[in-house]
Amino acid sequence: MTQESCSHDCGSCQQKCEEAKKPDFSVPANPLSNVRKVIGIVSGKGGVGKSLVTSLLASAMQKRGSQCGILDADITGPSIPKMFGVETLATANESGILPQQSKGGVDMISVNLLVEDKATPVIWRGPAIAGVVKQFWSDVIWSYEDYLFVDMPPGTGDVPLTVFQSLPVDGIIIVTSPQELVSMIVEKALRMAKEMDIPILGIIENMSYIKCPDCGKKIKLFGEGKTSETAAKYGIDFLGEIPLSPELAALCDAGNIEYFSDPFLDRATERLESLK
Ligand SMILES: Nc1ncnc2c1ncn2[C@@H]1O[C@H](COP(=O)(O)OP(=O)(O)OP(=O)(O)O)[C@@H](O)[C@H]1O
């Protein structure tokens, strides 16, 4: 095709020319929303503590004076409201859906705040799930958030892709555990971030050790984690390690995650503050 006959419809064109535009899948935010930074929290697989890290980061930033919100994009396994002990359903007005707020002031939206019976499983196909995530951005009134954390479902499937294409994500934080094949996960995340043009802010290792209740010694249950080494290899900031802690588990179960205060995530909160 010559330059003169170009229709500028890059979506249907086979030509790989220099000026090819990437299709724009971005979704507009609710007109009443004002969100300064959108942070995606990702993991390679389920159960590594992604929702826990999302909750801890939002709580820590909220305590440091930033207004925070959490968009629970883990539609089939939503756990954010439970960790904060939020049970009241979200409401809506003619302008959109109003997020619920935790005791400490963290705003949140989740499928669990829209359905009466929390035990009802969400049995939807990928596109329907992705559609809900987009609505959590376009229909929810995030009236003011310094930081909106997006708790992603694990992996690189439909929903993470939808979030990266539809929301203006400013950076992602990777959560791993010491048992994982960290280097493979980091490499995948790096490639995805590059493809989507989104910076990786850093990596956090969860369940790194347990602390002996008698002598305080750190016991590395899963051996020496490779996370900090891998982070250094790929030039990514290692933002901290979180122990496997019965206290933390009990706070999650009781819906009191906000009352956890330990300096594990200081480096991560400093990194987030540097984005302002
Ligand atoms: N460091 C920790 N200490 C104690 N309990 C933990 C810790 N990390 C996670 N847990 C517990 O493990 C469970 C799974 O954590 P979480 O829901 O954060 O994982 P996830 O990666 O978001 O899982 P999924 O992706 O499957 O939703 C939670 O019940 C949480 O209380």
The ligand as a MOL file (V3000), in Angstrom:
LIG
                    3D

  0  0  0     0  0            999 V3000
M  V30 BEGIN CTAB
M  V30 COUNTS 31 33 0 0 0
M  V30 BEGIN ATOM
M  V30 1 N 2.0510 -13.7170 55.1010 0
M  V30 2 C 0.9330 -14.3340 55.4460 0
M  V30 3 N 0.7270 -14.7140 56.7390 0
M  V30 4 C -0.4090 -15.3500 57.0770 0
M  V30 5 N -1.4170 -15.6410 56.2360 0
M  V30 6 C -1.2730 -15.2870 54.9410 0
M  V30 7 C -0.0980 -14.6130 54.4840 0
M  V30 8 N -0.2440 -14.3840 53.1680 0
M  V30 9 C -1.4520 -14.8720 52.8140 0
M  V30 10 N -2.0630 -15.4180 53.8720 0
M  V30 11 C -3.3890 -16.0580 53.8700 0
M  V30 12 O -3.4710 -16.8790 52.6750 0
M  V30 13 C -4.7220 -16.7350 52.0470 0
M  V30 14 C -4.5430 -16.3820 50.5850 0
M  V30 15 O -4.0610 -15.0560 50.4970 0
M  V30 16 P -4.5800 -14.0540 49.3820 0
M  V30 17 O -6.0680 -14.1290 49.2610 0
M  V30 18 O -3.9610 -12.7470 49.6420 0
M  V30 19 O -3.9040 -14.7310 48.1210 0
M  V30 20 P -4.0970 -14.3700 46.5820 0
M  V30 21 O -2.7600 -14.4860 45.9510 0
M  V30 22 O -4.8130 -13.0750 46.4370 0
M  V30 23 O -5.0080 -15.5430 46.1520 0
M  V30 24 P -5.9080 -15.6400 44.8350 0
M  V30 25 O -5.1110 -15.0860 43.7280 0
M  V30 26 O -6.1660 -17.0950 44.7110 0
M  V30 27 O -7.1320 -14.8230 45.1530 0
M  V30 28 C -5.4970 -15.6900 52.8310 0
M  V30 29 O -6.4720 -16.3360 53.5980 0
M  V30 30 C -4.5030 -15.0200 53.7450 0
M  V30 31 O -5.0610 -14.7720 54.9870 0
M  V30 END ATOM
M  V30 BEGIN BOND
M  V30 1 1 1 2
M  V30 2 1 2 3
M  V30 3 2 2 7
M  V30 4 2 3 4
M  V30 5 1 4 5
M  V30 6 2 5 6
M  V30 7 1 6 7
M  V30 8 1 6 10
M  V30 9 1 7 8
M  V30 10 2 8 9
M  V30 11 1 9 10
M  V30 12 1 10 11
M  V30 13 1 11 12
M  V30 14 1 11 30
M  V30 15 1 12 13
M  V30 16 1 13 14
M  V30 17 1 13 28
M  V30 18 1 14 15
M  V30 19 1 15 16
M  V30 20 2 16 17
M  V30 21 1 16 18
M  V30 22 1 16 19
M  V30 23 1 19 20
M  V30 24 2 20 21
M  V30 25 1 20 22
M  V30 26 1 20 23
M  V30 27 1 23 24
M  V30 28 2 24 25
M  V30 29 1 24 26
M  V30 30 1 24 27
M  V30 31 1 28 29
M  V30 32 1 28 30
M  V30 33 1 30 31
M  V30 END BOND
M  V30 END CTAB
M  END
